[in-house]
Amino acid sequence: MPSTDRPHSDSSGAAPVFGEFPFVVVSNRLPIDRTTDADGNPSFRTSPGGLVAALEPVMQEADGAWIGWTGSADDETEPFAHDGIHLIPVALSENEVEFYYEGFSNDTLWPLYHDVIAPPAYHREWWESYVIVNQRFADRAAAATSEGGTVWVQDYQLQLVPKMLREQRPDLTIGFFNHIPFPAYGIYSQLPWRSQILEGLLGADVIGFQRTADAGNFSRAVRRLLGYQTKGTVIDVPLRADADVASAKHRISHVGDDKLARTVVAKAFPISIDAARYEELARRPDIQARAREIREGLGNPKVVMLGVDRLDYTKGIGHRLKAFGELLADGTVKVEDVTLVQVASPSRERVQTYQTLRDEIELTVGRINGDYSTISHTAISYLHHGYPREEMVALYLAADVMLVTALRDGMNLVAKEYVASRFDNNGVLVLSEFAGASDELRTALRVNPHDIEGLKESILQAMDMPAAERARRMRAMRKRVQEFDVARWSSSFLETLTTPSHDLSLPKGNSRDHRTRMQARAEERRTTQEDER
């Protein structure tokens, strides 16, 4: 494994010492969770999250390294390998977990970027911790990446890393992907450190967003706050010194007669899932049997509705429960016929806003169940914990209606997982128009979750939808998810990242060619290492 110190030159002026990995992913969390077996022995397992599902195949194919936090404070775990991926942990103190992660990332940026559904808090101590931790991640990436390599930084917790990394390693190609929305200027401008965040992101060569509107919001903020020239998806970042020109490599453009700029691409790359893997699981006889067991355990209702979310105020869980409760109250649906299964996996439980949300949701569930459940039929089956992927696919197969009612969501991969699992072309997806997935899954029943009456009507429409219409809608969504899968997402981003700026407007070839090139480079690297040994 590489040294975790910064690249450096010795006193004799020798060339800098760089890391060994030509491709490095940097994210707040490593793609693993710590577990303990029955004998008390600690180990790690691959995390079930959306980012992990999206990047795991890419990392395994590229033989790259992943830099991130283990999820435990004061954890000094050394670099190690897991499931074919080299993992380089970054330690966070208890104070940094509170200020950088729970504070600035999740109580400042998260609510701000989600249209202030909850009010963001602005504290200078949080910002200072955010800067310190971002620098630590940048240092670790600078040390791990080989000369001329590629670094792909992930998400809102690390928005300063691209600039910090470019200052240390101008030889690198740097990408950044934002997994959550980027707000309109009127909202973003509230952030006291708004210019610093933009400058941090503009250290990247390519900045990816979930939706075209998000990329547009970012470009407008750059024009308003920094005054840089933008054209389409390209932003011109002025070069102020010869060193800047040298570091910009092939991404240089002319701004005026005698000024040069580094071109940065800011555009939408909608993230997706490993669709083939979900269909493969859904076709397994044991998982299909488990789906039947789930329905039987629920009392074999005519309709099973399903919600799967992190317990977060952006997901619209309360709106969903309100609509269902009103349908029961007015007698439109009967508890003997319809059951709602709500999976709400724990999320940021030390943040007060989330503690309050959990109390509100569980109070609502208890009230509805108390009012409408019978001895043999429960109105809402509420599950406050996560499940392995196999169990989730069984739930998807058991559900007649999938409810995704996010108030604001970057993408929502659950919607795509449900579609990918329904190889039978059955089931109905009710999808919020405020989720990024609604841009792609256009034959879903799209709803405004704030419109409770409209949401109720869509739920009834989903329950009563004829089989032929269900199949038509699902086939169209499945075609989209299968064609634009996680491999296409990653290869599209990486191809753009490695394309010279003057070629960005040219038609692209097969994006999967990039994956082939990456595999070839990884194989060449392994052969070289074997020869050296």
VMD Tcl script that draws the C-alpha trace (Angstrom):
set ca {
  {0.00 0.00 0.00}
  {1.19 3.56 -0.62}
  {2.57 5.92 1.95}
  {-0.10 8.17 3.45}
  {2.22 11.18 3.65}
  {2.23 13.92 1.04}
  {4.40 13.47 -2.06}
  {7.76 15.10 -1.34}
  {11.20 15.74 -2.74}
  {14.34 15.15 -0.70}
  {17.07 17.74 -0.22}
  {18.96 16.50 -3.27}
  {16.13 17.63 -5.52}
  {15.01 14.11 -6.46}
  {11.69 13.67 -8.20}
  {8.60 13.55 -5.94}
  {7.58 10.20 -4.52}
  {4.05 9.36 -5.63}
  {1.65 6.55 -4.89}
  {1.07 3.39 -6.87}
  {-2.56 3.69 -7.94}
  {-3.46 5.21 -11.33}
  {-7.15 5.43 -10.38}
  {-8.37 6.58 -6.96}
  {-11.85 7.21 -5.60}
  {-12.25 9.57 -2.64}
  {-15.47 9.62 -0.61}
  {-16.49 10.42 2.94}
  {-17.05 6.74 3.75}
  {-15.19 3.65 2.70}
  {-17.40 1.05 0.96}
  {-17.37 -1.22 4.03}
  {-19.07 -1.58 7.41}
  {-17.42 -2.99 10.52}
  {-19.12 -6.13 11.88}
  {-18.53 -8.59 14.71}
  {-19.15 -12.33 14.39}
  {-20.65 -14.65 17.00}
  {-17.23 -15.17 18.58}
  {-16.62 -11.44 18.92}
  {-14.11 -11.23 16.07}
  {-14.25 -7.94 14.14}
  {-14.41 -7.93 10.36}
  {-15.69 -5.83 7.46}
  {-18.49 -6.35 4.96}
  {-19.36 -4.40 1.82}
  {-21.83 -1.60 2.52}
  {-25.30 -1.75 0.91}
  {-25.48 1.97 0.06}
  {-26.21 3.48 -3.35}
  {-22.73 4.95 -3.89}
  {-21.09 1.64 -3.09}
  {-23.40 -0.25 -5.44}
  {-22.59 2.26 -8.16}
  {-18.79 2.26 -7.83}
  {-17.97 -1.25 -6.63}
  {-17.89 -2.81 -10.14}
  {-15.77 0.06 -11.47}
  {-13.22 -0.22 -8.69}
  {-12.88 -3.97 -9.06}
  {-12.33 -3.68 -12.80}
  {-9.85 -0.81 -12.50}
  {-7.88 -2.38 -9.61}
  {-7.98 1.04 -7.99}
  {-7.85 2.43 -4.46}
  {-10.67 3.91 -2.39}
  {-9.98 6.56 0.24}
  {-12.50 7.24 3.00}
  {-13.49 7.14 6.66}
  {-14.36 3.81 8.32}
  {-17.36 5.34 10.14}
  {-15.83 5.09 13.64}
  {-14.23 8.00 15.49}
  {-10.52 7.81 16.28}
  {-10.11 4.71 14.09}
  {-6.47 4.39 13.01}
  {-6.96 1.31 10.80}
  {-4.10 0.78 8.36}
  {-4.69 0.42 4.59}
  {-6.00 -3.00 3.57}
  {-7.74 -4.85 0.72}
  {-11.36 -6.03 0.73}
  {-13.27 -7.74 -2.10}
  {-10.62 -6.82 -4.63}
  {-10.49 -3.12 -3.70}
  {-7.55 -1.41 -1.99}
  {-8.91 0.65 0.93}
  {-7.08 3.60 2.50}
  {-8.77 4.79 5.71}
  {-8.83 8.42 6.82}
  {-9.13 8.92 10.59}
  {-11.61 11.39 12.10}
  {-11.60 12.45 15.73}
  {-14.78 12.54 17.79}
  {-14.74 16.31 17.51}
  {-14.39 16.15 13.72}
  {-17.26 13.69 13.45}
  {-19.40 16.20 15.35}
  {-18.27 19.36 13.53}
  {-17.28 18.25 10.00}
  {-19.73 15.39 9.48}
  {-22.78 15.84 11.67}
  {-22.39 19.60 11.71}
  {-21.28 21.24 8.48}
  {-21.97 18.35 6.11}
  {-25.35 17.26 7.48}
  {-26.74 20.24 9.36}
  {-25.48 22.97 7.01}
  {-24.94 21.66 3.48}
  {-27.54 18.87 3.40}
  {-30.58 21.03 4.28}
  {-29.29 23.97 2.22}
  {-28.80 21.82 -0.88}
  {-32.24 20.24 -0.39}
  {-34.07 23.56 -0.75}
  {-34.01 24.31 3.02}
  {-36.76 21.77 3.74}
  {-35.21 22.02 7.20}
  {-33.35 25.20 8.24}
  {-29.54 24.97 7.84}
  {-27.25 26.05 10.69}
  {-24.14 28.14 10.07}
  {-21.29 27.84 12.57}
  {-17.71 28.97 11.94}
  {-16.31 26.11 14.04}
  {-18.05 23.63 11.75}
  {-16.62 25.31 8.66}
  {-13.10 25.31 10.10}
  {-13.37 21.57 10.79}
  {-14.70 21.00 7.25}
  {-11.60 22.71 5.81}
  {-9.22 20.69 8.00}
  {-10.82 17.34 7.16}
  {-11.03 18.12 3.43}
  {-7.30 18.90 3.49}
  {-6.62 15.54 5.14}
  {-8.54 13.71 2.41}
  {-6.68 15.70 -0.27}
  {-3.32 14.85 1.32}
  {-4.17 11.17 1.39}
  {-5.26 11.20 -2.27}
  {-2.11 13.08 -3.29}
  {0.02 10.41 -1.61}
  {-1.87 7.43 -3.03}
  {-2.15 8.39 -6.71}
  {0.54 7.62 -9.24}
  {2.01 10.31 -11.43}
  {-0.50 11.49 -14.05}
  {-3.26 9.41 -12.47}
  {-6.98 10.05 -12.13}
  {-8.82 10.90 -8.92}
  {-12.61 10.82 -8.68}
  {-13.94 12.71 -5.63}
  {-17.45 11.95 -4.43}
  {-20.12 14.16 -2.92}
  {-20.84 17.22 -0.83}
  {-18.71 16.31 2.19}
  {-15.53 16.84 0.13}
  {-16.20 19.88 -2.05}
  {-12.88 21.54 -1.20}
  {-10.76 18.52 -2.10}
  {-10.47 19.16 -5.89}
  {-8.74 22.54 -5.46}
  {-6.59 21.32 -2.56}
  {-5.54 18.28 -4.57}
  {-4.77 20.30 -7.70}
  {-2.52 22.63 -5.70}
  {-0.47 19.62 -4.52}
  {-0.68 17.44 -7.63}
  {-1.14 19.50 -10.80}
  {-0.25 16.39 -12.81}
  {-3.53 14.67 -11.90}
  {-6.82 14.50 -13.74}
  {-9.52 15.26 -11.17}
  {-13.24 14.56 -11.33}
  {-15.98 15.37 -8.84}
  {-19.52 13.99 -8.66}
  {-22.26 15.58 -6.57}
  {-24.78 12.95 -5.48}
  {-27.29 15.43 -4.06}
  {-29.04 18.40 -5.68}
  {-27.28 21.72 -6.20}
  {-29.64 24.52 -5.19}
  {-30.77 27.59 -7.11}
  {-28.69 30.73 -6.57}
  {-31.25 32.38 -4.29}
  {-30.82 29.50 -1.85}
  {-27.12 28.78 -2.35}
  {-26.18 32.44 -1.83}
  {-27.19 32.13 1.86}
  {-24.04 30.10 2.55}
  {-21.38 32.30 4.19}
  {-18.60 30.27 2.52}
  {-20.28 30.15 -0.89}
  {-17.28 31.36 -2.93}
  {-14.84 29.00 -1.23}
  {-17.05 26.01 -2.07}
  {-17.29 27.03 -5.73}
  {-13.54 27.54 -5.98}
  {-12.98 24.17 -4.34}
  {-15.19 22.40 -6.87}
  {-13.60 24.23 -9.80}
  {-10.33 22.52 -8.97}
  {-11.82 19.53 -10.80}
  {-11.65 19.00 -14.57}
  {-15.20 17.61 -14.68}
  {-17.97 18.25 -12.15}
  {-20.91 15.88 -12.45}
  {-24.48 16.43 -11.26}
  {-27.60 14.26 -11.17}
  {-29.80 16.61 -13.21}
  {-29.25 19.20 -15.91}
  {-30.96 21.77 -13.68}
  {-28.36 21.17 -10.95}
  {-25.50 21.77 -13.37}
  {-27.23 24.95 -14.51}
  {-27.61 26.14 -10.92}
  {-23.90 25.60 -10.34}
  {-22.88 27.50 -13.49}
  {-25.14 30.42 -12.59}
  {-23.62 30.59 -9.11}
  {-20.13 30.65 -10.67}
  {-21.10 33.53 -12.96}
  {-22.77 35.52 -10.17}
  {-20.17 35.03 -7.44}
  {-16.88 34.58 -9.31}
  {-17.60 36.29 -12.62}
  {-16.15 33.46 -14.69}
  {-17.27 32.96 -18.27}
  {-19.54 29.98 -18.94}
  {-20.82 28.56 -22.19}
  {-23.09 25.55 -22.20}
  {-21.47 22.94 -19.97}
  {-18.02 24.56 -20.05}
  {-16.69 27.01 -17.46}
  {-13.50 29.00 -18.10}
  {-11.40 29.30 -14.94}
  {-8.77 32.04 -15.46}
  {-5.12 30.99 -15.25}
  {-3.12 33.54 -13.31}
  {0.43 32.18 -13.51}
  {2.72 30.11 -15.72}
  {2.45 27.28 -13.18}
  {-1.31 27.28 -13.65}
  {-0.87 26.97 -17.41}
  {1.51 24.05 -17.00}
  {-0.86 22.25 -14.64}
  {-3.89 22.67 -16.89}
  {-2.40 20.21 -19.39}
  {-4.80 19.71 -22.32}
  {-7.71 21.74 -20.91}
  {-6.69 25.26 -21.92}
  {-8.80 27.78 -23.80}
  {-8.39 31.42 -24.78}
  {-10.44 34.10 -23.02}
  {-9.93 37.34 -24.92}
  {-6.78 38.13 -26.88}
  {-4.09 37.45 -24.30}
  {-5.71 35.54 -21.45}
  {-5.78 31.80 -20.91}
  {-8.26 29.73 -18.92}
  {-8.56 26.16 -17.75}
  {-11.79 24.65 -19.02}
  {-13.98 22.84 -16.50}
  {-16.98 20.77 -17.60}
  {-20.08 20.94 -15.40}
  {-22.89 18.71 -16.66}
  {-25.41 16.04 -15.72}
  {-24.43 12.38 -15.45}
  {-27.50 10.66 -13.92}
  {-26.27 7.90 -11.64}
  {-27.75 4.43 -11.93}
  {-27.51 0.87 -10.59}
  {-26.20 -2.54 -11.58}
  {-29.52 -3.41 -13.21}
  {-28.43 -6.86 -14.38}
  {-27.48 -7.82 -10.83}
  {-30.91 -6.88 -9.47}
  {-32.68 -8.86 -12.18}
  {-30.40 -11.82 -11.53}
  {-31.37 -11.77 -7.86}
  {-35.06 -11.35 -8.66}
  {-35.02 -14.47 -10.85}
  {-33.61 -16.65 -8.08}
  {-36.22 -19.18 -6.85}
  {-35.27 -18.67 -3.20}
  {-35.83 -14.92 -3.41}
  {-39.15 -15.42 -5.19}
  {-40.14 -17.84 -2.43}
  {-39.14 -15.23 0.14}
  {-41.37 -12.67 -1.63}
  {-44.32 -15.04 -1.25}
  {-43.47 -15.52 2.43}
  {-43.51 -11.76 2.92}
  {-47.00 -11.46 1.46}
  {-48.22 -14.36 3.57}
  {-46.73 -12.79 6.68}
  {-48.66 -9.62 5.92}
  {-51.92 -11.57 5.76}
  {-52.05 -11.89 1.96}
  {-53.65 -8.51 1.30}
  {-54.87 -7.69 -2.19}
  {-52.33 -4.86 -2.48}
  {-48.94 -4.47 -0.84}
  {-47.47 -0.97 -1.02}
  {-43.82 -0.36 -0.22}
  {-41.69 2.58 0.83}
  {-37.92 2.22 1.22}
  {-35.97 5.21 2.47}
  {-33.33 6.42 4.82}
  {-35.11 8.11 7.71}
  {-34.61 11.62 6.36}
  {-36.84 14.68 6.15}
  {-36.17 14.97 2.40}
  {-37.86 11.64 1.65}
  {-41.45 12.71 2.20}
  {-42.27 9.76 4.48}
  {-44.69 11.86 6.50}
  {-46.54 12.95 3.36}
  {-46.85 9.32 2.28}
  {-48.22 8.27 5.67}
  {-50.66 11.17 5.70}
  {-52.06 10.22 2.30}
  {-52.41 6.56 3.26}
  {-53.99 7.44 6.61}
  {-56.58 9.62 4.90}
  {-57.43 6.86 2.42}
  {-58.09 4.56 5.39}
  {-60.02 7.25 7.24}
  {-62.45 7.99 4.42}
  {-62.98 4.30 3.70}
  {-61.52 4.44 0.19}
  {-59.20 1.57 1.08}
  {-59.67 -1.07 3.75}
  {-56.96 -2.43 6.02}
  {-57.97 -5.99 5.09}
  {-57.15 -5.23 1.45}
  {-54.13 -2.93 1.57}
  {-50.94 -2.92 3.65}
  {-48.12 -0.38 3.55}
  {-44.63 -1.68 4.35}
  {-42.33 1.19 5.29}
  {-38.61 0.45 5.58}
  {-36.88 3.43 7.19}
  {-33.20 2.69 7.70}
  {-31.44 4.62 10.49}
  {-29.74 7.83 9.48}
  {-27.64 10.39 11.39}
  {-29.25 9.47 14.67}
  {-27.06 11.82 16.71}
  {-28.38 14.88 14.82}
  {-31.32 16.45 16.66}
  {-33.35 17.08 13.50}
  {-33.29 13.37 12.71}
  {-34.17 12.38 16.27}
  {-37.22 14.64 16.05}
  {-38.18 13.24 12.65}
  {-38.02 9.67 13.94}
  {-40.30 10.55 16.84}
  {-42.80 12.19 14.47}
  {-42.82 9.27 12.01}
  {-43.19 6.62 14.69}
  {-45.96 8.60 16.39}
  {-47.84 8.82 13.07}
  {-47.39 5.10 12.38}
  {-48.61 4.23 15.86}
  {-51.66 6.45 15.52}
  {-52.67 5.02 12.13}
  {-52.13 1.45 13.30}
  {-54.04 2.11 16.50}
  {-56.96 3.56 14.59}
  {-57.24 1.11 11.68}
  {-55.34 -2.15 12.29}
  {-57.18 -5.31 13.22}
  {-55.97 -8.42 15.03}
  {-55.19 -10.12 11.72}
  {-54.27 -7.11 9.55}
  {-51.78 -4.31 10.24}
  {-52.19 -1.07 8.33}
  {-48.49 -0.15 8.32}
  {-45.59 -2.53 8.83}
  {-42.87 -0.14 9.99}
  {-39.25 -1.37 9.97}
  {-36.54 0.89 11.36}
  {-33.44 -0.95 10.18}
  {-31.63 -1.82 6.97}
  {-31.72 -5.08 5.03}
  {-29.28 -6.95 2.78}
  {-29.76 -6.66 -0.95}
  {-31.39 -10.09 -1.28}
  {-34.12 -9.19 1.20}
  {-34.72 -5.88 -0.52}
  {-35.23 -7.61 -3.87}
  {-37.74 -9.96 -2.22}
  {-39.59 -6.90 -0.90}
  {-39.58 -5.36 -4.38}
  {-41.11 -8.54 -5.82}
  {-43.71 -8.67 -3.05}
  {-44.83 -5.06 -3.57}
  {-47.60 -4.22 -6.02}
  {-47.00 -0.48 -5.64}
  {-43.71 1.29 -4.89}
  {-44.05 4.72 -3.29}
  {-41.18 7.19 -3.79}
  {-42.44 10.53 -2.48}
  {-39.22 12.49 -1.94}
  {-39.59 16.21 -1.38}
  {-36.13 16.69 -2.95}
  {-33.76 13.98 -4.08}
  {-30.64 13.94 -6.20}
  {-31.59 10.69 -7.92}
  {-33.26 8.00 -5.73}
  {-31.78 4.66 -6.67}
  {-34.56 2.76 -4.87}
  {-36.89 3.64 -7.73}
  {-34.44 2.14 -10.22}
  {-33.86 -0.94 -8.05}
  {-37.60 -1.62 -7.98}
  {-37.85 -1.32 -11.76}
  {-34.80 -3.51 -12.35}
  {-36.20 -6.22 -10.06}
  {-39.57 -6.41 -11.82}
  {-38.57 -8.76 -14.63}
  {-42.25 -9.83 -14.68}
  {-43.17 -6.33 -15.96}
  {-45.60 -6.06 -13.08}
  {-45.87 -3.50 -10.31}
  {-46.46 0.25 -10.38}
  {-43.97 2.98 -9.44}
  {-45.39 6.16 -7.90}
  {-42.54 8.65 -8.22}
  {-42.05 12.18 -6.97}
  {-41.33 14.73 -9.67}
  {-38.73 16.22 -7.29}
  {-36.54 13.11 -7.48}
  {-33.86 13.03 -10.16}
  {-35.13 9.62 -11.29}
  {-38.31 11.27 -12.59}
  {-36.31 12.77 -15.46}
  {-35.62 9.25 -16.72}
  {-38.52 7.08 -15.54}
  {-41.17 9.00 -17.39}
  {-43.81 6.27 -17.45}
  {-43.98 6.14 -13.66}
  {-46.98 7.77 -12.02}
  {-45.31 11.09 -11.25}
  {-46.64 13.05 -8.29}
  {-46.16 16.24 -6.32}
  {-45.91 14.86 -2.76}
  {-46.96 18.21 -1.29}
  {-50.33 17.73 -3.02}
  {-51.87 15.18 -0.65}
  {-55.09 14.89 -2.68}
  {-53.10 14.31 -5.86}
  {-50.95 11.75 -4.07}
  {-54.04 9.91 -2.86}
  {-55.45 9.85 -6.39}
  {-52.19 8.45 -7.75}
  {-52.13 5.72 -5.11}
  {-55.66 4.70 -6.06}
  {-54.73 4.80 -9.74}
  {-51.75 2.56 -9.05}
  {-53.86 0.07 -7.10}
  {-56.50 -0.17 -9.83}
  {-54.22 -0.01 -12.88}
  {-55.02 -2.69 -15.50}
  {-52.38 -5.35 -16.07}
  {-51.73 -4.27 -19.66}
  {-51.00 -0.69 -18.61}
  {-48.78 -1.84 -15.76}
  {-46.77 -3.95 -18.18}
  {-46.48 -1.14 -20.75}
  {-45.24 1.37 -18.21}
  {-42.83 -1.06 -16.56}
  {-41.33 -2.23 -19.86}
  {-40.47 1.34 -20.81}
  {-38.83 2.04 -17.44}
  {-36.93 -1.24 -17.48}
  {-35.53 -0.51 -20.91}
  {-34.21 2.82 -19.65}
  {-32.65 1.36 -16.48}
  {-31.06 -1.54 -18.33}
  {-29.59 0.66 -21.06}
  {-28.38 3.44 -18.78}
  {-26.92 1.31 -16.00}
  {-24.12 2.00 -13.55}
  {-21.47 0.90 -16.04}
  {-22.68 3.46 -18.54}
  {-22.82 6.17 -15.85}
  {-19.25 5.62 -14.71}
  {-17.77 5.13 -18.17}
  {-19.58 8.21 -19.49}
  {-18.16 10.34 -16.68}
  {-14.66 8.93 -16.98}
  {-14.65 9.29 -20.76}
  {-15.58 12.96 -20.42}
  {-12.91 13.34 -17.73}
  {-10.18 12.04 -20.05}
  {-11.37 13.82 -23.20}
  {-9.39 16.94 -24.25}
  {-11.42 20.12 -23.98}
  {-11.35 20.77 -27.72}
  {-12.99 17.37 -28.31}
  {-15.83 17.78 -25.83}
  {-18.31 18.83 -28.49}
  {-17.49 15.91 -30.80}
  {-19.70 12.80 -31.01}
  {-18.61 10.09 -28.58}
  {-17.90 6.50 -29.44}
  {-19.06 3.59 -27.36}
  {-18.54 4.67 -23.73}
  {-17.81 1.08 -22.80}
  {-14.54 1.40 -24.73}
  {-13.26 3.39 -21.77}
  {-13.92 0.49 -19.43}
  {-11.98 -1.78 -21.77}
  {-9.03 0.63 -21.73}
  {-9.12 0.81 -17.94}
  {-9.16 -2.99 -17.68}
  {-6.21 -3.18 -20.07}
  {-4.25 -0.67 -17.99}
  {-5.04 -2.58 -14.79}
  {-3.88 -5.86 -16.38}
  {-0.70 -4.19 -17.63}
  {-0.02 -2.88 -14.13}
  {-0.54 -6.33 -12.56}
  {1.81 -7.92 -15.13}
  {4.46 -5.29 -14.40}
  {4.20 -5.91 -10.67}
  {4.52 -9.66 -11.18}
  {7.61 -9.14 -13.36}
  {9.16 -6.91 -10.69}
  {8.51 -9.55 -8.03}
}
mol new
graphics top color blue
foreach p $ca { graphics top sphere $p radius 0.5 }
foreach p [lrange $ca 0 end-1] q [lrange $ca 1 end] { graphics top cylinder $p $q radius 0.2 }
display resetview
